[in-house]
Amino acid sequence: QVQLVESGGGLVQPGGSLRLSCAASVSIFSIYAMGWYRQAPGKQRELVARITSGGSTNYADSVVKGRFTISRDNAKNTVYLQMNSLKPEDTAVYYCKATDGAVNYWGQGTQVTVSS
């Protein structure tokens, strides 16, 4: 069983930055991919960014538009999401997901609110 704990969310003004972290309870080296998703009130959960165990990344371009960067530190069992130029429409609960290709594990989420 993999446990994921997100942190780093909070209230930020438009144009600001936040760095989310997702710490895994076990080594993530063997896990195929880690990802960040988000869910705004009344909307479906959507992909933000993903990263494989080898470091390959892909982004939901319609969401990110070059503003976010996903990275991982396998030595620390942690995945990060650097978010810059935040907009009010980025307000959501951000979830971390880990998958070994067969089973998906989700964190509890961290709230990001972008408001002046």
TIMI-2910 file (N, C-alpha, C, CB; in pm, 1 decimal, decimal comma, always signed):
<rs>
+----------+----------+----------+----------+----------+----------+----------+----------+----------+----------+----------+----------+------+
!      n_x !      n_y !      n_z !     ca_x !     ca_y !     ca_z !      c_x !      c_y !      c_z !     cb_x !     cb_y !     cb_z ! resn !
+----------+----------+----------+----------+----------+----------+----------+----------+----------+----------+----------+----------+------+
!    +83,9 !   -118,3 !     +0,0 !     +0,0 !     +0,0 !     +0,0 !    +88,5 !   +124,8 !     +0,0 !    -95,5 !     -0,3 !   +122,1 !  Gln !
!    +65,5 !   +210,1 !    -95,0 !   +141,0 !   +334,5 !   -105,8 !    +57,8 !   +447,8 !    -47,6 !   +179,6 !   +364,4 !   -253,6 !  Val !
!   +115,9 !   +521,1 !    +42,3 !    +48,8 !   +639,8 !    +96,7 !   +115,1 !   +764,3 !    +41,7 !    +52,3 !   +640,4 !   +251,9 !  Gln !
!    +31,9 !   +858,0 !     +0,5 !    +79,6 !   +982,5 !    -58,2 !    +29,3 !  +1099,6 !    +25,0 !    +33,6 !   +995,9 !   -205,6 !  Leu !
!   +116,9 !  +1191,7 !    +54,8 !    +79,6 !  +1309,1 !   +133,3 !   +120,6 !  +1434,2 !    +57,5 !   +145,3 !  +1305,9 !   +274,0 !  Val !
!    +19,9 !  +1513,1 !    +19,3 !    +46,7 !  +1638,6 !    -50,4 !    +63,0 !  +1752,0 !    +49,6 !    -66,0 !  +1670,7 !   -149,9 !  Glu !
!   +139,4 !  +1851,2 !    +10,0 !   +155,7 !  +1971,7 !    +90,5 !   +193,4 !  +2087,1 !     -1,3 !   +263,2 !  +1951,3 !   +201,4 !  Ser !
!   +186,0 !  +2207,5 !    +53,7 !   +228,2 !  +2324,2 !    -21,6 !   +116,1 !  +2410,6 !    -75,9 !   +311,8 !  +2281,1 !   -132,6 !  Gly !
!     -7,2 !  +2365,4 !    -59,4 !   -118,3 !  +2446,0 !   -106,0 !   -142,1 !  +2565,7 !    -16,4 !   -243,1 !  +2362,6 !   -114,6 !  Gly !
!   -233,8 !  +2650,4 !    -59,6 !   -265,4 !  +2768,1 !    +20,5 !   -332,2 !  +2874,7 !    -62,7 !   -140,5 !  +2823,9 !    +84,9 !  Gly !
!   -337,5 !  +2993,1 !     -6,1 !   -397,1 !  +3109,0 !    -72,4 !   -285,8 !  +3193,5 !   -134,1 !   -482,2 !  +3193,6 !    +27,8 !  Leu !
!   -302,3 !  +3227,6 !   -260,2 !   -202,1 !  +3307,4 !   -330,0 !   -273,6 !  +3407,2 !   -419,9 !   -105,2 !  +3217,2 !   -412,5 !  Val !
!   -212,0 !  +3521,1 !   -440,4 !   -270,4 !  +3622,5 !   -528,1 !   -246,9 !  +3587,0 !   -674,7 !   -211,6 !  +3761,2 !   -496,9 !  Gln !
!   -333,0 !  +3634,5 !   -761,8 !   -310,7 !  +3611,9 !   -905,6 !   -171,0 !  +3658,3 !   -946,8 !   -417,8 !  +3685,6 !   -989,5 !  Pro !
!   -106,3 !  +3575,9 !  -1029,3 !    +30,5 !  +3604,4 !  -1070,8 !   +135,9 !  +3545,6 !   -979,5 !    +50,3 !  +3750,7 !  -1079,2 !  Gly !
!    +94,2 !  +3493,2 !   -866,4 !   +187,7 !  +3436,8 !   -770,3 !   +228,1 !  +3294,3 !   -803,6 !   +128,1 !  +3441,0 !   -633,4 !  Gly !
!   +308,1 !  +3237,3 !   -714,3 !   +361,4 !  +3102,5 !   -735,1 !   +340,9 !  +3016,8 !   -610,3 !   +511,1 !  +3108,6 !   -771,6 !  Ser !
!   +330,0 !  +2888,8 !   -634,2 !   +327,6 !  +2789,8 !   -527,4 !   +404,5 !  +2667,1 !   -573,6 !   +181,6 !  +2752,6 !   -488,0 !  Leu !
!   +459,6 !  +2595,4 !   -477,4 !   +526,0 !  +2468,5 !   -507,4 !   +458,9 !  +2359,7 !   -424,2 !   +680,6 !  +2475,9 !   -477,6 !  Arg !
!   +394,9 !  +2267,7 !   -492,9 !   +331,6 !  +2155,4 !   -425,6 !   +430,3 !  +2039,2 !   -414,7 !   +203,8 !  +2111,6 !   -500,8 !  Leu !
!   +418,4 !  +1966,0 !   -306,0 !   +500,0 !  +1847,1 !   -285,3 !   +410,5 !  +1727,3 !   -258,5 !   +598,8 !  +1867,9 !   -169,1 !  Ser !
!   +455,2 !  +1612,2 !   -301,2 !   +383,6 !  +1487,2 !   -275,8 !   +486,6 !  +1385,4 !   -228,3 !   +306,8 !  +1436,3 !   -404,5 !  Cys !
!   +476,6 !  +1349,5 !   -102,1 !   +569,9 !  +1254,9 !    -43,0 !   +506,6 !  +1116,7 !    -38,3 !   +612,1 !  +1300,2 !    +98,0 !  Ala !
!   +578,5 !  +1018,0 !    -89,3 !   +530,4 !   +879,6 !    -90,4 !   +588,6 !   +803,7 !    +27,2 !   +566,9 !   +809,4 !   -222,7 !  Ala !
!   +511,9 !   +707,0 !    +76,5 !   +553,4 !   +630,5 !   +194,4 !   +656,0 !   +523,9 !   +161,0 !   +433,4 !   +566,1 !   +259,5 !  Ser !
!   +668,0 !   +493,6 !    +33,2 !   +763,2 !   +391,6 !     -8,5 !   +845,5 !   +445,1 !   -124,5 !   +690,8 !   +260,4 !    -48,3 !  Val !
!   +948,3 !   +375,9 !   -154,6 !  +1029,8 !   +417,1 !   -268,1 !   +945,8 !   +423,3 !   -394,4 !  +1147,6 !   +321,6 !   -287,3 !  Ser !
!   +959,5 !   +529,0 !   -468,1 !   +881,9 !   +544,6 !   -590,8 !   +963,5 !   +508,7 !   -713,2 !   +830,4 !   +686,6 !   -603,0 !  Ile !
!  +1077,9 !   +455,3 !   -690,5 !  +1163,9 !   +423,5 !   -804,2 !  +1096,9 !   +326,4 !   -900,3 !  +1295,4 !   +365,5 !   -755,8 !  Phe !
!  +1029,1 !   +226,6 !   -845,8 !   +969,2 !   +123,4 !   -929,4 !   +830,6 !   +161,6 !   -981,4 !   +960,2 !     -5,1 !   -852,1 !  Ser !
!   +780,7 !   +275,2 !   -934,3 !   +647,3 !   +316,8 !   -978,5 !   +660,4 !   +382,7 !  -1114,5 !   +580,5 !   +413,9 !   -875,6 !  Ile !
!   +577,4 !   +342,2 !  -1204,7 !   +590,2 !   +383,2 !  -1343,6 !   +575,1 !   +532,4 !  -1362,2 !   +489,3 !   +312,3 !  -1427,2 !  Tyr !
!   +471,9 !   +591,6 !  -1298,8 !   +446,6 !   +732,9 !  -1321,0 !   +385,1 !   +796,6 !  -1198,1 !   +355,9 !   +752,7 !  -1441,3 !  Ala !
!   +414,7 !   +922,0 !  -1180,8 !   +351,5 !  +1004,4 !  -1079,2 !   +280,4 !  +1117,5 !  -1152,6 !   +456,2 !  +1059,1 !   -974,3 !  Met !
!   +174,3 !  +1164,6 !  -1093,6 !   +101,8 !  +1271,7 !  -1160,7 !    +32,3 !  +1365,0 !  -1064,9 !     +1,8 !  +1214,4 !  -1254,6 !  Gly !
!     +4,7 !  +1482,0 !  -1116,0 !    -76,3 !  +1580,1 !  -1043,8 !   -206,7 !  +1601,0 !  -1120,6 !     +0,9 !  +1715,7 !  -1025,9 !  Trp !
!   -314,1 !  +1597,8 !  -1047,1 !   -446,9 !  +1622,1 !  -1101,5 !   -511,0 !  +1731,3 !  -1016,4 !   -534,4 !  +1490,8 !  -1102,9 !  Tyr !
!   -617,6 !  +1788,9 !  -1068,0 !   -688,9 !  +1887,5 !   -988,3 !   -837,8 !  +1876,4 !  -1012,2 !   -640,3 !  +2028,6 !  -1020,4 !  Arg !
!   -913,1 !  +1921,3 !   -912,7 !  -1058,2 !  +1918,5 !   -923,1 !  -1113,6 !  +2045,7 !   -862,8 !  -1117,3 !  +1793,7 !   -853,0 !  Gln !
!  -1178,6 !  +2123,7 !   -947,0 !  -1243,4 !  +2245,8 !   -903,3 !  -1387,4 !  +2213,4 !   -863,1 !  -1239,1 !  +2354,0 !  -1014,9 !  Ala !
!  -1448,8 !  +2296,0 !   -781,1 !  -1587,2 !  +2270,3 !   -739,3 !  -1680,7 !  +2256,3 !   -858,5 !  -1636,5 !  +2382,2 !   -648,5 !  Pro !
!  -1756,9 !  +2148,0 !   -858,5 !  -1853,6 !  +2126,1 !   -965,2 !  -1796,2 !  +2074,9 !  -1094,8 !  -1924,3 !  +2250,0 !   -991,9 !  Gly !
!  -1666,6 !  +2046,0 !  -1095,1 !  -1601,8 !  +1999,2 !  -1217,4 !  -1538,3 !  +1862,6 !  -1195,3 !  -1495,9 !  +2100,0 !  -1264,5 !  Lys !
!  -1508,9 !  +1795,5 !  -1305,2 !  -1442,2 !  +1666,5 !  -1297,5 !  -1293,7 !  +1685,0 !  -1268,1 !  -1461,8 !  +1588,0 !  -1427,7 !  Gln !
!  -1236,9 !  +1581,8 !  -1209,3 !  -1092,7 !  +1583,5 !  -1185,8 !  -1022,0 !  +1578,5 !  -1321,6 !  -1048,3 !  +1463,3 !  -1094,2 !  Arg !
!   -917,2 !  +1659,0 !  -1335,2 !   -846,0 !  +1664,9 !  -1462,0 !   -696,1 !  +1653,3 !  -1440,5 !   -878,9 !  +1794,4 !  -1535,6 !  Glu !
!   -629,9 !  +1600,3 !  -1541,3 !   -485,0 !  +1587,1 !  -1539,1 !   -420,2 !  +1724,4 !  -1550,2 !   -436,9 !  +1495,2 !  -1652,7 !  Leu !
!   -314,4 !  +1744,3 !  -1471,4 !   -233,3 !  +1865,1 !  -1483,3 !    -99,0 !  +1828,7 !  -1546,4 !   -212,8 !  +1932,8 !  -1344,1 !  Val !
!    -30,4 !  +1729,6 !  -1488,1 !   +100,8 !  +1690,6 !  -1538,2 !   +135,6 !  +1551,6 !  -1488,8 !   +208,5 !  +1791,6 !  -1494,9 !  Ala !
!   +221,8 !  +1482,2 !  -1564,5 !   +266,8 !  +1350,2 !  -1526,1 !   +417,6 !  +1338,3 !  -1548,5 !   +190,9 !  +1242,0 !  -1605,2 !  Arg !
!   +478,8 !  +1246,9 !  -1474,8 !   +621,4 !  +1220,9 !  -1491,0 !   +647,2 !  +1072,6 !  -1468,8 !   +705,8 !  +1307,3 !  -1392,7 !  Ile !
!   +726,4 !  +1011,8 !  -1557,7 !   +756,5 !   +869,7 !  -1545,3 !   +873,2 !   +847,5 !  -1449,9 !   +788,0 !   +809,4 !  -1682,5 !  Thr !
!   +899,0 !   +721,1 !  -1420,6 !  +1011,8 !   +690,3 !  -1332,8 !  +1144,0 !   +735,0 !  -1395,5 !  +1016,0 !   +539,8 !  -1302,1 !  Ser !
!  +1147,6 !   +743,7 !  -1527,1 !  +1267,3 !   +787,8 !  -1595,8 !  +1277,6 !   +937,8 !  -1612,6 !  +1273,9 !   +724,2 !  -1727,7 !  Gly !
!  +1173,4 !  +1009,3 !  -1571,2 !  +1178,3 !  +1154,5 !  -1576,4 !  +1111,3 !  +1217,8 !  -1696,8 !  +1317,2 !  +1197,2 !  -1572,8 !  Gly !
!  +1053,0 !  +1137,5 !  -1783,1 !   +980,2 !  +1194,7 !  -1896,6 !   +850,7 !  +1258,8 !  -1846,0 !   +949,5 !  +1085,4 !  -2004,4 !  Ser !
!   +820,0 !  +1373,6 !  -1903,3 !   +704,0 !  +1449,4 !  -1856,8 !   +604,7 !  +1475,0 !  -1968,6 !   +748,0 !  +1581,0 !  -1796,5 !  Thr !
!   +480,9 !  +1490,6 !  -1929,3 !   +383,6 !  +1544,8 !  -2022,0 !   +282,7 !  +1626,9 !  -1942,9 !   +313,4 !  +1431,9 !  -2102,7 !  Asn !
!   +229,2 !  +1724,6 !  -2009,5 !   +142,7 !  +1822,4 !  -1946,0 !    +10,6 !  +1834,7 !  -2020,8 !   +212,0 !  +1957,9 !  -1938,6 !  Tyr !
!    -90,1 !  +1872,7 !  -1944,9 !   -217,1 !  +1909,0 !  -2006,6 !   -201,6 !  +2052,9 !  -2053,0 !   -339,6 !  +1891,6 !  -1906,8 !  Ala !
!   -164,3 !  +2067,5 !  -2177,6 !   -128,3 !  +2200,1 !  -2227,2 !   -241,0 !  +2301,6 !  -2212,5 !    -87,7 !  +2191,1 !  -2371,8 !  Asp !
!   -363,3 !  +2253,7 !  -2226,2 !   -476,3 !  +2346,2 !  -2214,3 !   -488,1 !  +2401,2 !  -2072,6 !   -606,7 !  +2276,4 !  -2254,2 !  Ser !
!   -431,5 !  +2327,3 !  -1977,2 !   -437,4 !  +2369,0 !  -1836,7 !   -312,2 !  +2447,9 !  -1799,8 !   -452,8 !  +2246,2 !  -1743,7 !  Val !
!   -198,7 !  +2394,4 !  -1838,1 !    -70,9 !  +2445,8 !  -1789,6 !    -21,2 !  +2564,5 !  -1869,9 !    +32,3 !  +2336,9 !  -1792,0 !  Val !
!    -20,7 !  +2549,9 !  -2000,5 !    +22,8 !  +2656,1 !  -2090,5 !   +160,7 !  +2710,5 !  -2053,2 !    -78,6 !  +2768,8 !  -2090,1 !  Lys !
!   +251,3 !  +2619,3 !  -2016,8 !   +388,1 !  +2657,7 !  -1988,0 !   +411,1 !  +2717,6 !  -1851,1 !   +432,7 !  +2752,5 !  -2088,3 !  Gly !
!   +311,3 !  +2718,2 !  -1767,3 !   +324,6 !  +2783,5 !  -1636,3 !   +368,9 !  +2689,4 !  -1525,7 !   +194,3 !  +2846,3 !  -1597,5 !  Arg !
!   +345,3 !  +2558,9 !  -1543,7 !   +372,9 !  +2461,5 !  -1438,1 !   +487,0 !  +2369,8 !  -1478,8 !   +247,3 !  +2378,9 !  -1406,2 !  Phe !
!   +560,0 !  +2319,5 !  -1378,7 !   +666,7 !  +2223,8 !  -1402,1 !   +658,1 !  +2111,6 !  -1300,2 !   +804,0 !  +2292,3 !  -1395,8 !  Thr !
!   +655,5 !  +1988,1 !  -1349,2 !   +655,7 !  +1872,5 !  -1261,5 !   +797,3 !  +1816,5 !  -1256,0 !   +554,4 !  +1764,7 !  -1310,1 !  Ile !
!   +837,1 !  +1770,3 !  -1137,7 !   +968,5 !  +1710,5 !  -1121,7 !   +961,3 !  +1606,7 !  -1010,4 !  +1076,1 !  +1818,5 !  -1090,9 !  Ser !
!  +1065,0 !  +1524,6 !  -1002,2 !  +1066,5 !  +1423,7 !   -897,9 !  +1206,9 !  +1407,5 !   -841,8 !  +1014,5 !  +1290,3 !   -951,3 !  Arg !
!  +1212,7 !  +1369,7 !   -714,8 !  +1337,6 !  +1338,5 !   -647,3 !  +1321,0 !  +1198,1 !   -591,1 !  +1372,5 !  +1444,1 !   -534,2 !  Asp !
!  +1371,7 !  +1099,0 !   -661,9 !  +1351,7 !   +961,0 !   -618,9 !  +1421,0 !   +931,5 !   -486,3 !  +1402,2 !   +865,9 !   -725,4 !  Asn !
!  +1529,3 !  +1001,6 !   -457,6 !  +1599,5 !   +980,0 !   -330,9 !  +1514,7 !  +1024,6 !   -211,9 !  +1732,9 !  +1054,9 !   -330,8 !  Ala !
!  +1425,5 !  +1120,0 !   -237,1 !  +1338,2 !  +1170,3 !   -131,4 !  +1195,9 !  +1118,3 !   -145,0 !  +1337,6 !  +1321,4 !   -132,2 !  Lys !
!  +1172,7 !  +1032,1 !   -241,4 !  +1037,6 !   +977,0 !   -263,9 !   +934,9 !  +1088,1 !   -278,2 !   +997,3 !   +883,3 !   -148,5 !  Asn !
!   +971,1 !  +1190,6 !   -350,5 !   +885,4 !  +1309,6 !   -357,2 !   +872,5 !  +1359,0 !   -499,9 !   +940,7 !  +1421,2 !   -268,2 !  Thr !
!   +753,3 !  +1401,8 !   -530,3 !   +723,8 !  +1464,1 !   -658,7 !   +677,6 !  +1606,6 !   -632,0 !   +615,7 !  +1383,4 !   -738,4 !  Val !
!   +715,8 !  +1696,8 !   -719,5 !   +685,3 !  +1838,5 !   -701,7 !   +604,4 !  +1892,3 !   -819,4 !   +814,5 !  +1919,2 !   -685,1 !  Tyr !
!   +530,7 !  +1996,9 !   -792,5 !   +464,7 !  +2072,4 !   -898,2 !   +490,0 !  +2219,7 !   -871,0 !   +310,7 !  +2040,8 !   -905,3 !  Leu !
!   +573,5 !  +2279,4 !   -952,0 !   +600,2 !  +2423,5 !   -942,4 !   +496,9 !  +2495,1 !  -1027,6 !   +746,7 !  +2459,1 !   -988,9 !  Gln !
!   +423,1 !  +2584,4 !   -965,9 !   +316,2 !  +2655,6 !  -1036,1 !   +345,8 !  +2804,5 !  -1033,5 !   +177,5 !  +2626,1 !   -972,2 !  Met !
!   +359,2 !  +2862,3 !  -1150,5 !   +386,6 !  +3004,7 !  -1164,4 !   +272,0 !  +3073,4 !  -1237,4 !   +519,1 !  +3027,4 !  -1238,9 !  Asn !
!   +269,2 !  +3205,2 !  -1227,6 !   +167,5 !  +3285,9 !  -1296,7 !    +27,3 !  +3231,3 !  -1271,1 !   +195,5 !  +3289,6 !  -1448,1 !  Ser !
!     -1,2 !  +3207,8 !  -1146,9 !   -129,1 !  +3146,7 !  -1111,3 !   -246,0 !  +3239,8 !  -1141,6 !   -130,0 !  +3108,4 !   -963,7 !  Leu !
!   -356,2 !  +3177,2 !  -1179,8 !   -477,3 !  +3249,4 !  -1215,8 !   -592,1 !  +3202,6 !  -1127,4 !   -511,4 !  +3229,3 !  -1365,3 !  Lys !
!   -695,6 !  +3283,3 !  -1113,4 !   -811,2 !  +3240,1 !  -1032,6 !   -869,0 !  +3106,3 !  -1079,5 !   -920,4 !  +3346,8 !  -1036,9 !  Pro !
!   -862,0 !  +3079,6 !  -1208,9 !   -915,6 !  +2952,7 !  -1259,7 !   -830,5 !  +2831,9 !  -1223,9 !   -929,8 !  +2960,0 !  -1408,5 !  Glu !
!   -715,0 !  +2856,0 !  -1163,6 !   -632,9 !  +2745,2 !  -1112,1 !   -680,0 !  +2699,4 !   -974,7 !   -485,9 !  +2786,8 !  -1104,9 !  Asp !
!   -774,6 !  +2770,3 !   -917,5 !   -826,9 !  +2732,7 !   -786,9 !   -890,7 !  +2594,1 !   -792,9 !   -928,9 !  +2836,6 !   -737,6 !  Thr !
!   -842,7 !  +2504,9 !   -706,1 !   -889,3 !  +2366,3 !   -706,9 !   -821,3 !  +2291,1 !   -593,4 !   -860,5 !  +2297,6 !   -844,1 !  Ala !
!   -867,3 !  +2170,0 !   -572,0 !   -793,6 !  +2076,2 !   -487,6 !   -700,3 !  +1999,6 !   -580,1 !   -890,5 !  +1978,6 !   -407,8 !  Val !
!   -574,0 !  +1997,8 !   -544,6 !   -473,1 !  +1931,2 !   -625,8 !   -438,1 !  +1797,0 !   -561,7 !   -346,3 !  +2020,2 !   -641,5 !  Tyr !
!   -444,9 !  +1693,7 !   -643,7 !   -421,7 !  +1557,8 !   -596,9 !   -296,8 !  +1499,4 !   -663,1 !   -544,4 !  +1469,1 !   -625,6 !  Tyr !
!   -227,5 !  +1418,9 !   -586,7 !   -113,2 !  +1344,5 !   -636,2 !   -156,4 !  +1200,2 !   -662,8 !     +5,2 !  +1350,0 !   -535,1 !  Cys !
!   -108,5 !  +1143,7 !   -772,3 !   -137,7 !  +1005,1 !   -804,2 !     -9,3 !   +930,9 !   -834,1 !   -234,0 !   +995,4 !   -922,5 !  Lys !
!     -4,2 !   +807,8 !   -786,3 !   +106,8 !   +718,0 !   -817,7 !    +49,7 !   +593,1 !   -882,3 !   +189,8 !   +682,4 !   -690,1 !  Ala !
!   +119,6 !   +539,4 !   -980,7 !    +73,3 !   +417,1 !  -1045,0 !   +191,0 !   +330,1 !  -1083,2 !    -11,3 !   +449,2 !  -1168,1 !  Thr !
!   +171,9 !   +197,9 !  -1063,9 !   +271,6 !   +103,0 !  -1111,5 !   +226,2 !    +40,1 !  -1241,8 !   +298,2 !     -5,1 !  -1006,4 !  Asp !
!   +123,8 !    +96,6 !  -1299,9 !    +68,5 !    +46,3 !  -1423,9 !    -50,1 !    -45,2 !  -1403,5 !   +173,4 !    -25,1 !  -1500,0 !  Gly !
!    -62,7 !    -95,4 !  -1280,9 !   -174,6 !   -184,5 !  -1250,3 !   -268,3 !   -126,2 !  -1144,6 !   -122,2 !   -318,9 !  -1203,3 !  Ala !
!   -209,3 !    -56,7 !  -1050,6 !   -285,4 !     -0,5 !   -939,5 !   -255,5 !   +148,5 !   -927,6 !   -252,3 !    -73,8 !   -807,0 !  Val !
!   -360,2 !   +225,2 !   -902,8 !   -346,0 !   +368,9 !   -881,6 !   -362,5 !   +402,1 !   -733,5 !   -448,9 !   +446,9 !   -966,2 !  Asn !
!   -280,2 !   +491,3 !   -685,8 !   -288,4 !   +538,4 !   -548,3 !   -306,0 !   +689,6 !   -551,5 !   -161,5 !   +497,6 !   -466,2 !  Tyr !
!   -393,2 !   +739,7 !   -463,8 !   -422,2 !   +882,7 !   -460,3 !   -393,7 !   +939,8 !   -321,7 !   -568,3 !   +909,1 !   -499,9 !  Trp !
!   -349,0 !  +1063,6 !   -320,4 !   -336,5 !  +1136,3 !   -195,5 !   -469,2 !  +1200,6 !   -158,1 !   -226,8 !  +1242,1 !   -205,6 !  Gly !
!   -469,2 !  +1268,5 !    -44,7 !   -591,7 !  +1331,8 !     +5,8 !   -616,8 !  +1467,3 !    -57,9 !   -584,3 !  +1347,3 !   +156,5 !  Gln !
!   -516,9 !  +1523,3 !   -120,2 !   -535,0 !  +1651,3 !   -187,1 !   -490,4 !  +1769,4 !   -103,1 !   -678,1 !  +1668,8 !   -224,7 !  Gly !
!   -455,5 !  +1876,7 !   -172,1 !   -420,2 !  +2001,7 !   -106,8 !   -490,7 !  +2115,9 !   -179,4 !   -265,7 !  +2022,9 !   -105,2 !  Thr !
!   -549,4 !  +2205,1 !   -103,3 !   -629,0 !  +2313,1 !   -161,7 !   -538,6 !  +2426,4 !   -209,8 !   -731,3 !  +2366,3 !    -59,4 !  Gln !
!   -561,9 !  +2468,1 !   -332,0 !   -496,3 !  +2586,6 !   -387,3 !   -604,9 !  +2688,2 !   -420,9 !   -409,9 !  +2551,0 !   -514,5 !  Val !
!   -592,4 !  +2805,6 !   -364,2 !   -688,3 !  +2912,1 !   -389,8 !   -614,1 !  +3034,0 !   -442,5 !   -768,5 !  +2947,1 !   -261,7 !  Thr !
!   -654,3 !  +3078,9 !   -559,5 !   -591,5 !  +3195,4 !   -621,5 !   -693,8 !  +3308,7 !   -620,2 !   -542,3 !  +3163,8 !   -768,4 !  Val !
!   -666,5 !  +3408,0 !   -539,4 !   -763,1 !  +3516,2 !   -522,1 !   -692,7 !  +3639,8 !   -468,5 !   -877,3 !  +3473,6 !   -427,2 !  Ser !
!   -743,9 !  +3754,0 !   -509,3 !   -691,4 !  +3879,8 !   -455,9 !   -771,3 !  +3924,3 !   -333,1 !   -694,6 !  +3989,6 !   -564,1 !  Ser !
+----------+----------+----------+----------+----------+----------+----------+----------+----------+----------+----------+----------+------+
</rs>
